[in-house]
Amino acid sequence: MSKCSVLLSLVVAASPALLGQGILTSGQATHYSRTVSVTCSGGFPLPTCYAVCGLYNIAVPEGANRLDVSVSVDAGYHPVDVYILHGSDISQSSSGSPVGASYLGYANVGQPVQASILSGSSTGVSLQPGTWTIGLYMPFSIGGILSASGTILATASTGPVIGSISPTSAAASGPAFTLTVNGTGFVPGSMVEWNGSPLTTSYVMGWQLMASVPASWIATQGSANVTVQNPGGVASNAVAFTVTPPGWPVGTKILPQFVFGGGYYSALYFANTTASAVSFTVSFVTENANAMNVASVGGASAVVSIPPYGTKIIEALNSGAVTEGWATFSPPTGVTGYGVLRQSVSGRDDQEAVVPFSDSTVTSSTLVWDDTAFTTAVAIVNPSAVNTTVTVTVHNDQGQIIGTASIPLNAGNHTATILRDVAGLSSMSGHRGYATFTVSSGNVAVLGLRFADAAFTSIPTSDK
C-alpha cells in the first residue's frame, strides 16, 4: 500500500438514481438537489495526495440531451476539485486522484463550479443516459482535517443544444444575413436569440434553425452570444459570434488565392462525411479587405448546404476582367475539401492546380521552392484584424540564408507575386531551397504555385 492510499477517506457515497428515471420527451426536465456536508482528512508531507470528500450518483433519463451541474462548496477557502464520470463509481490511483473522470473545475467560497454536459459533444465528455458520478476531491499539501459544506444541483433536460453556427463572424457595418444554427433538441417555436434578444427564426427540423440577423445588430465591432430558447423557457448553451472590423469576416479556413475572369477560374469543392446535413457560409474578400462580389454565386458570400454524405461545388467563372482576392469559411466538423485554380490561354490546353485550404490561425508557414528551371509564385493573406509585417527568410539547399524580405500586409489584405521578384530575394534564381513566412502579430496564410512554361501546380506549405 502506498503512503497516499492510507490517507484516503470516503465519507459520503450517495445512493444511485437520485435524478428522475424514465424517458424525457421534448421540453421536459428533471432536477436533483443535494446538500453537501462532509469531512476530509489528509497527511503531511504528501503534496500529491487527494482525499475524496464525496461521491454522488445521478441517473440521467433516456431522451435527455444535456446535463447542467452546479457545485457550491465552502471548505474554508480550501479548493475542492470537482470531477464527473459516466458510471456508478470513480476509482482512484495510489495517490488518491480520480481515474478516468473528467475535471469540471475547482469550487471555493463564492466560486461555484458550473458545467453543461451535452449529447453528441465532439470535445470533452458527451452525455449518455444512465448513472453518472460526481466526485469531490481535496488535494492536501499539509496534514489536517477540513470540513466542507455546500450544494450540488443537477438538471437533466431535453432542452436545445447548439453544436455549431454558420457563419461564425461578420464584418461590422455589413449587410443583414441569415444565421444557420445546427444542434439538437429544436422544436417548432424554437427561437434563436442574440444576446438574449429574439431573432426572426425559421424551424427547419430538429437539428437546424435559420435566423435573420439585421444589419443594425452588427453595426460595430464586438461579439454576441447566440442561444436558442425553446417554448416553456428551456434555453440552450451559448455560442460566440464575432463581429470583426469592417471589411471581412474571419473563418477557420482560408483559400489564399481566389481569382476569376481574364482567363482565370476558381472553384471550391466540399464533402460532408457525416450523417447530418450541414450548412455554412463562404465569404469572398478583395485584396484590400473589402467584400468581393462574385457574379456566379450572386454576391460576396454563398451559403453552402450539403446533405448527409453529399458534396457541393462553388464556382467563380472565367468572365469579365480579372478579379483577385481570397475566400474564408468555417466548415462544420466532418466537412473536407479543396480549391481549384484554372488558367485558360488561347491556343493551348487549360492548366489546373488543386489547392489545399489553409488555417486562419497560422503564424509561421514554410514552403519548399525550386527556381533552377521553374518559377515560384506565392499568394499571401493576413486574415487577422491587425496590421502585420510578413518576414520572409530564404535558405538554399545547403542551409545558407540567401535572402530576407519584409512584406507589410494590413488587416485582411492579400498580395500575390513571383517570390524572387520581392526585394531582397533575387538570389533565389537558379537555386532551390525553402522559405519561411512568419508574423509576430496577427496571422498569415500562404499558397505556393510552381510554374514551368505553360504548366503550373500548387506547392503545399507546412504551417504552425
Protein Blocks (a to p, Z undefined) as FASTA:
>chain_A
ZZklmmpccfbdcdehkbcehjddehiacddddddddddddddddfkbccdfbdcddddd
ehiabdcddddddehhpacdddddedjbdcddfkopaehiacfbdcdehiacdddddehi
aghjdddedjdddddddddfbecdddddddddddddfbdcdfbdcdfbdcehiacddddd
ddehiaehiacdeehiacddddfblmbccddddfklmmbgcddddddddehhiacddddd
ddddehiacdfbdcfbaceehhiacddddddfbfbdcddddddddfkopacddfknopab
dcddddehiacddddddehjdddddddddddehiacddddddddehiacdddddddddfk
bcbdcddddfklpccddddddfbfbdcddddddddfkopafbdcdddddehiacdddfkl
pghilmmgopacddddddfehcddddddddehjbccddddddZZ
